[in-house]
Amino acid sequence: MVRKPARMYRKIEGQVYTRKEYMGGIPHCRVTQFDTGNVHMEYRFHYDLVAKEAAQIRDNSLEAARVAMVRVMERVASNNFHLKVRKYPHQILREHKMATGAGADRISDGMRLAFGKPVAHAVRANIGDVIFTLSFRSENLGDAKEAVRKASCKLPVPVKALFAEKANVIEGARAAPIAPVVTETKPAEAATPAGEAAPEEPAAGAAKKEPEAKGGAKKEAEAKAPAKKEDKKKK
């Protein structure tokens, strides 16, 4: 089998082909890790690899660029860096394999505009899309620049490295965990039918009158009781 050159996959053509539930025989993604290094540390300096052209980047190119940066940073910075792959290769590339060798002259060209079989994954990157983000400490600035240069040679699309610096960041501090957002829910009020007024709540004065009225009835009953006893004695 003759493999077609990789540059044929670089150009963005046609619609996206990403629905894996409708296809079979898809090879596994070559990118093994999307977060490499120490993700629990605050970093002050960052490098972003940004695509300068719209193109498709295969998963093996992404993995080669990631490995090139990790090898440089692990040698000089140990575990004091964080490399994140910003794009996931959702696009499935198809290829129509052609037969070669003796006796295959008649079918060497293959069928024109054939649908093909899945052969690899790729990222559809537009102009200005961030592909990688490398975070590091101040003492590894020169080494990070070299790591980014080596990674750019592994990608099929021209890229530029954008340097960024965060203010008010303590290097080496542990990143604060994201607190969950808790919202208080109030019970829903009973809806009143249309055209009817809502029931009025009793006033504070009305609530105080009830015990007074009960107390007055008890006093009247006590006053009547001795009067009845006196009437019986007279009789």
trRosetta pair geometry for C-beta under 8 A, 3 or more apart (Angstrom, degrees):
i j d omega theta_ij theta_ji phi_ij phi_ji
1 97 5.1 -23 -146 -168 121 119
1 98 7.3 129 -146 64 69 48
1 99 7.4 -50 -97 -105 64 39
1 100 6.9 148 -109 16 17 103
2 97 8.0 151 53 -158 55 73
2 98 6.0 -25 46 67 101 99
2 100 5.2 83 -28 -35 106 141
4 8 5.2 -39 146 27 121 148
4 95 6.3 -162 19 -141 120 115
5 8 5.7 113 74 -14 76 96
6 9 6.0 -55 -173 32 56 107
6 10 7.3 71 135 -41 73 95
6 58 6.8 -87 -157 -7 111 144
6 156 6.7 -138 129 -92 116 143
7 10 5.1 -31 -157 1 53 124
7 156 7.1 -180 -103 -160 65 130
8 11 7.5 -54 -172 24 36 99
9 56 5.5 -96 151 91 79 129
9 58 6.2 56 106 -62 144 107
9 93 5.4 -4 -130 -129 129 140
9 120 7.6 -13 -127 70 165 128
9 122 6.2 -152 164 -85 121 153
10 55 4.8 -21 -178 -162 81 114
10 56 5.8 -167 -142 52 26 81
10 156 5.3 -126 -103 137 116 135
10 157 7.1 160 -154 -69 107 87
11 55 7.0 -48 -89 -129 28 78
11 56 7.2 -18 60 12 18 104
12 54 5.9 -55 3 142 137 103
12 55 6.6 -150 -32 -126 93 27
12 56 5.9 141 -79 -39 72 94
12 124 6.0 84 -113 -141 119 101
14 17 7.8 18 114 -34 119 103
16 90 7.5 8 -173 113 124 110
16 91 6.1 -105 -149 -105 84 89
16 124 7.0 -86 -105 -19 104 154
17 91 6.4 68 56 -157 73 69
17 92 4.9 -93 112 58 98 90
17 94 6.8 -33 105 -22 168 111
18 90 4.6 9 -128 157 126 100
18 91 6.2 -61 -77 -96 91 39
18 92 6.4 158 -99 -3 39 93
19 22 4.7 27 117 19 112 112
19 23 7.1 119 95 -4 70 98
20 23 6.1 -80 -145 50 40 94
20 26 6.0 -54 -138 -11 101 163
20 92 7.2 140 -87 -54 78 139
23 26 6.1 83 109 -54 108 108
23 92 6.8 161 70 124 160 169
23 118 6.0 102 154 -35 135 134
25 117 6.5 -33 101 -174 137 110
25 118 5.9 155 98 52 84 107
26 92 6.2 -68 -126 -128 116 128
26 118 4.7 -38 -106 121 67 156
27 118 6.9 -164 5 129 77 100
27 119 6.9 13 2 -178 126 30
27 120 6.4 -19 55 -94 128 44
27 121 7.6 -128 79 -21 89 87
29 59 5.3 -139 -160 -145 72 155
29 89 6.0 158 -135 60 111 116
29 121 5.1 -12 -112 16 81 158
30 58 8.0 36 29 146 136 86
30 59 4.1 139 35 127 99 107
30 60 4.8 20 71 -80 173 60
30 62 7.3 137 83 63 103 93
30 63 4.6 -99 130 -18 102 145
30 120 7.9 -9 -16 -150 117 94
30 121 7.2 -164 10 45 84 109
31 34 6.6 55 146 -73 123 77
31 59 5.4 -110 -22 -162 89 97
31 62 5.3 -28 -79 105 115 121
31 63 5.1 -152 -92 -72 55 90
31 66 6.9 92 -135 1 89 153
31 85 6.3 -164 -163 128 141 179
31 88 8.0 -140 60 -134 151 60
31 89 6.8 149 -1 5 125 115
32 63 6.8 76 -1 -127 82 115
33 36 5.1 96 115 -69 132 91
33 66 7.4 175 69 161 83 145
33 85 7.9 141 112 -1 54 121
34 84 6.7 30 155 -157 72 63
34 85 4.4 -98 -142 48 72 106
34 88 7.4 -19 -105 -89 141 88
35 39 5.5 18 170 -75 128 134
35 82 7.2 -19 -165 -165 83 92
35 83 7.6 156 -154 83 37 56
35 84 5.5 0 -105 -106 70 79
35 85 7.8 -112 -55 20 43 77
36 66 6.9 131 -7 -178 145 107
36 70 5.4 -58 146 -100 154 121
36 82 7.4 152 82 -156 51 44
36 83 4.5 -10 61 59 102 102
36 84 7.8 -166 26 -71 68 39
37 70 7.7 -149 -52 -122 92 89
37 73 7.0 -37 -89 123 125 139
37 79 6.3 153 -156 -162 66 61
37 80 7.8 -36 -168 92 111 10
37 81 4.6 -93 -137 92 149 66
37 82 4.3 -153 87 -97 127 41
37 83 5.6 109 -6 9 123 75
37 135 7.9 -175 95 64 151 88
38 41 4.7 27 125 7 119 120
38 79 4.9 91 -45 154 110 90
38 80 6.3 -13 22 -107 137 30
38 81 7.0 104 29 52 88 29
38 82 6.0 -88 69 -69 55 90
39 82 5.6 108 -94 -125 54 124
39 175 7.7 -63 145 22 58 145
40 174 5.8 -14 155 -148 92 84
40 175 5.6 -139 -165 30 44 100
41 80 7.0 -75 98 -139 166 64
41 82 7.2 -174 58 -40 92 119
41 172 6.4 -35 -159 -138 114 29
41 173 7.2 132 -156 75 65 36
41 174 6.5 -58 -103 -109 52 43
41 175 6.3 -44 4 -24 1 93
42 169 5.3 -161 161 -171 120 102
42 170 6.3 65 80 69 143 62
42 171 6.8 -137 97 -117 90 29
42 172 7.2 -26 58 46 85 19
42 173 4.6 1 25 66 127 87
42 174 7.3 43 -13 95 91 5
42 175 5.4 145 -62 -78 74 73
43 46 6.8 108 112 -68 117 81
43 81 7.5 65 -101 -132 143 46
43 82 6.3 -143 -18 23 144 111
43 135 3.8 126 72 167 158 108
43 136 6.1 79 -155 31 131 11
43 137 6.4 -107 -133 -69 85 54
43 166 7.6 100 101 24 57 129
43 169 7.3 -1 96 151 22 145
43 171 7.1 40 -128 -126 39 78
44 137 7.0 61 29 -134 96 48
44 138 6.2 -3 63 -54 131 91
44 165 6.2 9 157 -155 83 78
44 166 5.5 -134 -147 54 50 89
44 169 4.8 173 -96 82 77 124
44 171 5.4 -52 -19 -77 114 97
45 135 7.2 147 86 -153 51 57
45 136 5.7 -37 79 69 101 75
45 137 7.2 89 30 -169 105 8
45 138 6.3 122 -14 -87 127 56
45 141 6.3 -37 130 -100 173 90
45 144 7.3 155 115 53 122 165
45 163 7.3 -24 -165 -165 95 90
45 164 7.4 148 -159 83 49 53
45 165 5.6 -19 -103 -104 67 76
45 166 7.8 -135 -64 15 27 80
46 133 6.1 -13 -168 -171 112 93
46 134 6.8 150 -158 80 58 50
46 135 5.0 -22 -101 -98 83 73
46 136 7.8 148 -93 20 37 67
46 163 7.4 144 82 -160 55 45
46 164 4.4 -18 65 64 104 100
46 165 7.5 -173 23 -76 78 31
46 166 7.3 65 -9 -25 112 98
47 132 7.9 4 106 108 88 97
47 133 7.3 161 82 -155 51 46
47 134 4.5 -6 56 57 100 103
47 136 7.7 10 1 11 101 110
47 144 5.8 173 -13 154 135 114
47 145 7.4 171 -89 -90 147 52
47 148 5.0 -100 151 -74 151 142
47 161 5.3 -16 -167 -167 106 106
47 162 7.2 143 -159 70 52 46
47 163 6.1 -22 -101 -100 70 61
47 164 7.7 180 -80 22 24 79
48 130 4.9 -54 -168 -132 112 114
48 132 7.3 168 -152 87 43 56
48 133 5.4 -10 -103 -104 73 77
48 161 7.1 146 71 -157 45 52
48 162 4.5 -18 59 58 101 101
48 164 6.6 41 -11 -6 108 119
49 65 8.0 -153 106 169 176 140
49 130 6.9 108 69 -160 52 63
49 131 4.8 -54 96 58 104 98
49 132 4.3 31 28 46 120 93
49 133 7.7 -135 18 -66 75 38
49 134 7.8 60 -22 -7 97 101
49 148 6.4 -175 -74 -151 102 99
49 151 6.6 -90 -80 107 154 126
49 152 6.7 -166 -135 -82 120 86
49 155 7.8 153 165 -23 137 158
49 159 4.9 14 -176 167 91 142
49 160 7.7 155 -151 75 51 32
49 161 6.0 -25 -95 -98 63 69
50 128 6.1 -16 -173 -147 115 35
50 129 6.9 154 -151 76 68 33
50 130 5.6 -38 -94 -95 74 59
50 131 7.2 169 -101 5 21 84
50 159 6.2 147 71 -162 39 83
50 160 5.4 -27 63 63 96 82
50 161 7.7 163 16 -95 81 19
50 162 5.7 40 -10 -11 125 115
51 54 7.4 92 133 -89 130 33
51 55 7.1 -154 -164 35 131 90
51 57 8.0 -129 -95 -37 130 130
51 125 4.4 131 -34 146 165 128
51 126 7.1 136 80 87 132 27
51 127 6.4 -123 105 -119 92 33
51 128 7.0 -43 65 21 78 18
51 129 5.1 7 27 55 116 86
51 131 6.1 93 -44 -37 93 113
51 157 5.4 5 -141 121 101 136
51 158 7.8 102 -160 82 57 51
51 159 5.7 -48 -98 -103 41 83
52 127 6.7 7 180 -136 25 83
52 157 7.1 178 46 154 72 92
52 158 4.6 -43 50 100 125 96
52 159 6.2 -173 -8 -106 91 24
52 160 5.7 86 -62 -15 110 99
53 127 6.4 -17 -128 -90 16 87
53 157 5.3 -144 62 -161 97 103
53 158 5.9 71 0 44 108 90
54 125 6.7 -167 -141 101 48 60
54 126 4.9 -5 -110 -131 98 51
54 127 5.4 -57 -51 -35 83 78
55 125 6.1 -6 62 61 61 95
55 156 6.6 -133 138 102 143 99
55 157 4.2 180 51 -89 137 124
56 91 6.4 -89 -137 81 116 156
56 93 7.6 124 156 -82 145 113
56 122 4.4 23 178 161 106 137
56 123 6.7 156 -157 74 57 45
56 124 5.7 -26 -100 -96 78 59
56 125 7.4 153 -104 18 25 77
57 61 5.3 -114 -175 80 85 130
57 62 6.1 97 135 -55 113 93
57 87 7.6 81 58 93 126 144
57 89 7.7 -114 90 -97 77 102
57 122 6.2 152 73 -162 36 80
57 123 4.6 -14 58 54 95 101
57 125 5.8 28 -4 -5 113 124
57 131 7.1 30 31 -127 169 134
57 155 6.1 -25 -130 -151 124 93
57 156 6.2 177 -115 39 72 98
57 157 6.1 -81 -75 2 103 117
58 61 4.9 97 63 5 79 102
58 62 7.3 -143 101 -4 44 87
58 89 7.4 41 -167 -126 33 142
58 93 7.1 -27 -109 -17 96 150
58 120 5.5 -4 -148 145 110 138
58 121 7.1 116 -159 84 62 52
58 122 5.0 -44 -98 -99 49 87
58 123 8.0 -140 -59 15 8 74
58 156 7.4 60 12 -3 90 132
59 62 5.4 -51 -149 36 40 114
59 63 6.3 38 154 -18 69 104
59 89 4.5 -88 -76 -3 97 168
59 120 6.3 -159 25 179 101 93
59 121 4.2 45 -33 73 129 100
59 122 6.7 -110 -28 -79 73 38
59 123 7.7 117 -75 -23 61 87
60 63 5.7 -51 -144 39 35 111
60 64 6.3 39 155 -22 65 105
60 120 7.2 -59 -9 -148 103 130
61 64 5.7 -52 -145 36 32 112
61 65 6.4 29 156 -16 64 106
61 154 5.9 158 -163 147 72 84
61 155 5.6 99 164 -117 118 49
61 156 5.8 -68 -117 -14 162 93
62 65 6.0 -58 -149 38 29 108
62 66 6.3 29 154 -20 65 109
62 85 6.4 68 -180 -140 118 131
62 87 7.6 -126 -112 77 138 99
62 89 6.7 -147 6 -47 150 118
62 123 6.7 91 -61 -9 134 128
62 131 7.6 -139 -117 -179 95 111
62 155 7.9 50 -82 -102 49 90
63 66 5.6 -53 -144 36 32 113
63 67 6.2 31 158 -18 66 106
64 67 6.0 -54 -146 37 29 109
64 68 6.4 33 154 -23 62 106
64 154 4.2 -162 112 -164 107 134
65 68 5.7 -53 -148 32 32 114
65 69 6.7 25 157 -13 64 105
65 131 8.0 7 105 132 157 127
65 132 6.9 -134 131 -46 123 144
65 151 4.0 74 -165 -160 89 87
65 152 7.6 74 -131 -56 117 22
65 154 4.1 -171 -72 78 74 128
65 155 5.5 25 -69 -53 141 90
66 69 6.1 -61 -154 38 30 105
66 70 6.2 26 154 -18 67 111
66 83 6.7 139 -148 139 83 136
66 85 6.3 -32 -88 -71 128 114
66 132 7.3 -178 -90 -108 74 128
66 151 7.4 65 -61 -127 25 117
67 70 5.7 -56 -141 39 32 110
67 71 6.2 36 160 -25 66 105
68 71 6.2 -54 -149 30 25 111
68 72 7.0 19 156 -12 59 106
68 147 7.0 153 128 -160 78 70
68 150 4.4 -151 165 126 124 110
68 151 5.0 173 80 -82 119 64
68 153 7.8 -163 -160 56 172 94
68 154 5.7 -176 -7 -25 144 140
69 72 6.1 -62 -155 38 34 107
69 73 6.1 19 158 -10 70 114
69 83 5.7 139 112 -116 129 148
69 132 7.1 156 -17 177 164 154
69 134 6.2 -125 -172 -94 140 132
69 147 4.3 82 -135 171 70 109
69 148 6.9 41 -107 -76 112 43
69 150 7.0 171 -71 75 57 103
69 151 4.8 4 -50 -61 103 127
70 73 6.0 -63 -140 45 30 104
70 74 5.8 29 164 -21 69 111
70 83 6.2 -111 -77 25 82 155
71 74 6.2 -53 -137 36 23 107
71 75 6.6 23 161 -20 58 110
72 75 6.1 -65 -157 32 27 110
72 76 6.7 -11 163 9 65 112
72 143 6.0 177 158 176 104 93
72 146 6.0 -163 -158 100 150 99
72 147 3.9 -162 73 -90 141 97
72 150 6.6 147 -36 31 138 144
73 76 6.5 -74 -142 50 30 88
73 77 4.9 -33 -174 38 73 119
73 81 4.5 -78 -178 47 134 163
73 83 7.0 171 29 -42 159 120
73 134 7.4 -157 -69 -157 145 117
73 136 6.9 -128 -131 -98 118 121
73 140 7.2 66 -133 177 80 145
73 143 6.9 132 -99 132 55 115
73 144 7.0 44 -93 -96 101 71
73 147 5.6 24 -45 -90 88 161
74 77 7.1 -61 -93 60 16 75
74 78 6.9 36 -158 -132 51 18
74 79 7.8 25 -124 -73 74 51
76 140 5.9 136 118 -125 114 105
76 143 4.3 -126 74 -132 162 167
77 80 4.7 -117 173 64 95 87
77 81 4.8 70 109 -28 148 113
77 136 6.2 -91 -108 -143 162 106
77 137 6.9 157 -139 29 118 101
77 140 4.6 6 -79 -90 118 155
77 143 6.8 -178 -35 90 102 143
80 136 7.2 77 123 -150 80 67
80 137 5.4 -20 149 -10 120 125
80 140 7.3 159 97 -14 107 143
80 172 7.7 -26 -136 -96 116 79
81 134 6.9 -10 -178 -172 114 84
81 135 6.4 159 -164 87 62 60
81 136 4.6 -8 -115 -100 98 81
81 137 7.5 -105 -79 -2 71 78
81 140 6.9 -86 -75 94 115 161
81 144 7.5 174 -124 -94 132 107
82 134 7.6 159 85 -156 52 41
82 135 4.3 -2 57 56 97 110
82 136 7.8 -160 28 -64 62 50
83 132 6.7 -18 -166 -168 91 107
83 133 7.4 161 -152 84 45 52
83 134 5.3 -6 -105 -107 80 74
83 135 7.7 -159 -70 26 38 69
84 132 7.1 149 79 -159 51 57
84 133 4.8 -8 57 58 100 99
84 135 7.8 32 -1 -2 102 104
85 88 7.6 100 122 -78 110 55
85 131 7.5 -31 -153 164 66 63
85 132 6.2 -32 -108 -104 51 73
86 129 7.7 -180 108 164 124 84
86 130 4.7 2 74 108 171 91
86 131 5.9 179 49 -175 105 13
86 132 6.4 -156 2 -84 97 18
86 133 5.9 84 -52 -13 114 99
87 123 4.4 70 138 -145 130 141
87 125 6.3 -47 -99 -84 167 97
87 129 6.8 55 -72 154 129 124
87 130 7.9 175 -37 94 95 55
87 131 5.6 -42 7 -130 120 62
88 123 7.2 151 90 -101 22 101
89 121 3.7 97 128 143 126 109
89 122 5.3 148 -152 72 105 4
89 123 4.8 -82 -96 -53 68 74
90 121 7.5 111 29 -161 3 103
90 123 7.5 75 21 -111 68 55
90 124 7.7 -54 59 11 95 97
91 121 6.7 124 75 -167 57 59
91 122 4.4 -44 80 71 112 86
91 123 6.8 169 21 -91 108 12
91 124 5.3 102 -39 -34 138 97
92 118 5.0 -39 176 -126 115 112
92 120 7.8 157 -157 85 51 37
92 121 6.4 -36 -101 -105 53 61
92 122 7.8 169 -86 22 8 84
93 118 7.1 105 74 -150 47 60
93 119 5.6 -58 98 60 95 87
93 120 4.6 -5 48 63 121 84
93 121 7.0 -158 4 -85 92 9
93 122 5.3 74 -45 -13 110 120
94 115 6.5 -59 161 153 153 60
94 116 3.5 124 153 96 101 118
94 117 6.2 151 -150 67 83 16
94 118 5.8 -49 -95 -84 70 43
94 119 6.7 117 -136 5 22 91
95 116 5.0 157 68 -163 12 127
95 117 6.5 -40 61 58 65 68
95 119 4.4 10 12 -16 118 145
96 110 5.5 136 134 165 117 148
96 111 6.9 -112 -173 58 146 83
96 114 3.9 97 -104 77 148 127
96 115 7.5 115 -75 66 107 35
96 116 4.2 -96 -53 -90 70 87
96 117 7.6 115 -94 7 43 72
97 110 7.8 173 103 -100 27 142
97 117 7.3 -27 -5 33 101 113
98 107 7.5 -175 -161 137 83 76
98 108 6.0 65 165 -173 121 45
98 109 7.0 -88 -135 159 139 7
98 110 4.3 -99 -99 -46 100 119
99 104 4.5 -127 122 -154 105 141
99 107 5.6 27 50 102 116 110
99 108 6.7 -101 80 -100 68 51
99 110 7.9 140 15 -76 70 87
100 104 5.8 177 -150 84 12 142
100 108 6.2 65 -101 -127 63 97
101 104 5.2 66 60 11 70 126
104 107 5.7 -70 -168 59 77 89
104 108 5.6 106 129 -71 88 82
105 108 5.8 -29 -145 -17 30 120
107 110 6.8 60 172 -79 73 43
109 112 7.7 -8 142 -63 108 79
110 114 6.3 -78 153 -7 111 140
111 114 4.5 95 83 -67 101 112
116 119 7.7 -57 163 -16 114 108
123 131 7.4 119 111 -126 158 98
125 129 4.6 -147 -158 65 84 139
125 131 6.3 -13 -112 -80 145 104
125 157 6.6 -159 72 46 133 167
126 129 5.1 104 55 -31 67 116
130 133 6.3 28 165 -59 126 95
131 155 7.3 76 122 -113 170 149
131 159 6.7 -72 23 -117 133 139
132 148 8.0 -176 89 -122 129 84
132 151 6.6 -45 28 150 164 154
134 144 5.8 166 128 -158 130 107
134 147 6.7 160 -143 99 163 126
134 148 6.4 -136 23 -74 148 98
136 140 4.6 -101 169 84 127 120
136 141 7.3 167 99 -82 123 43
136 143 7.9 -156 -171 78 160 95
136 144 4.6 -150 21 -75 158 139
137 140 5.5 77 61 18 75 102
137 171 5.3 92 -133 -162 97 128
137 172 7.3 37 -106 -54 129 80
138 141 6.2 -10 -168 -41 45 108
138 171 6.5 -79 -4 -81 99 159
140 143 4.8 -58 -165 51 80 113
140 144 5.4 87 132 -31 91 99
141 144 5.9 -58 -148 34 26 111
141 145 6.7 28 154 -20 61 104
142 145 5.7 -53 -154 31 34 113
142 146 6.8 31 151 -15 65 103
143 146 5.6 -54 -152 37 37 111
143 147 6.3 40 150 -22 68 104
144 147 5.5 -50 -146 35 35 114
144 148 6.4 36 154 -19 65 102
145 148 5.9 -52 -150 35 31 110
145 149 6.6 34 151 -21 63 105
145 161 7.5 132 -135 123 68 162
146 149 5.6 -52 -149 33 34 114
146 150 6.5 32 155 -17 66 103
147 150 5.9 -55 -150 36 32 108
147 151 6.4 30 153 -19 65 107
148 151 5.7 -55 -147 37 33 111
148 152 6.5 38 154 -26 65 103
148 161 4.7 72 155 -105 145 142
149 152 5.9 -52 -152 28 31 112
149 153 7.2 32 151 -21 60 100
149 161 7.8 -60 -65 -29 59 146
150 153 6.0 -53 -161 26 37 112
150 154 7.4 33 147 -18 63 104
151 154 5.8 -58 -160 30 42 112
151 155 7.1 36 150 -22 70 105
152 155 6.0 -56 -153 28 40 111
152 158 8.0 30 -174 -151 107 46
152 159 5.1 -139 -127 58 99 110
152 161 7.3 -90 -58 -47 131 102
155 159 5.9 40 73 -17 150 125
166 169 4.5 51 106 -21 113 139
169 173 7.7 -151 179 37 67 119
170 173 4.1 63 88 -23 106 130
192 196 5.5 -130 166 85 108 100
192 197 7.5 -37 161 138 156 14
192 198 5.1 -131 -40 -91 155 72
193 196 5.1 51 70 19 87 121
197 200 8.0 5 132 -43 115 86
202 206 4.7 -115 -177 80 102 131
202 207 5.8 116 121 -55 124 88
203 206 4.8 99 58 2 81 103
203 207 7.4 -144 95 -7 47 85
204 207 6.0 -55 -159 30 36 112
204 208 7.0 30 150 -16 66 106
205 208 5.8 -60 -155 35 37 109
205 209 6.7 41 152 -29 69 104
206 209 5.8 -50 -151 23 36 115
206 210 7.6 46 155 -30 61 94
207 210 6.5 -45 -166 11 36 113
208 211 7.0 -57 -168 35 44 98
208 212 6.8 38 145 -14 70 113
209 212 5.5 -64 -154 43 41 115
209 213 6.1 42 153 -25 75 105
210 213 5.9 -53 -147 32 30 109
210 214 6.6 27 156 -15 63 105
211 214 5.6 -54 -148 38 37 112
211 215 6.2 39 154 -21 68 105
212 215 5.6 -56 -150 36 32 112
212 216 6.5 33 153 -21 66 104
213 216 5.8 -52 -149 33 33 112
213 217 6.7 34 154 -20 64 102
214 217 5.9 -53 -153 32 33 111
214 218 6.9 34 151 -19 64 103
215 218 5.8 -54 -154 32 36 112
215 219 6.7 35 152 -19 66 104
216 219 5.7 -54 -150 34 36 112
216 220 6.6 35 154 -19 67 104
217 220 5.9 -54 -150 35 33 112
217 221 6.6 34 153 -19 65 105
218 221 5.8 -56 -152 35 33 111
218 222 6.5 31 153 -18 66 106
219 222 5.8 -55 -148 37 32 111
219 223 6.4 32 154 -20 66 106
220 223 5.8 -54 -148 35 32 111
220 224 6.5 29 156 -18 65 107
221 224 6.0 -58 -150 36 31 109
221 225 6.7 42 153 -34 63 102
222 225 5.8 -46 -152 18 33 118
222 226 8.0 23 162 -7 61 94
223 226 7.3 -60 -165 34 33 96
223 227 7.1 27 148 -15 63 115
224 227 5.6 -65 -154 39 40 116
224 228 6.5 41 154 -25 73 104
225 228 6.2 -57 -155 29 30 109
225 229 7.0 27 153 -17 63 105
226 229 5.5 -54 -151 34 42 114
226 230 6.5 44 153 -21 70 102
227 230 5.8 -51 -151 33 34 112
227 231 6.8 37 152 -20 64 104
228 231 5.8 -53 -153 32 35 114
228 232 6.8 36 151 -21 64 103
229 232 5.9 -53 -155 31 34 112
229 233 6.9 35 151 -19 65 104
230 233 5.8 -55 -153 33 35 112
230 234 6.7 35 153 -20 66 103
231 234 5.9 -53 -152 32 33 112
231 235 6.7 32 153 -18 63 106
232 235 5.8 -57 -154 35 34 112
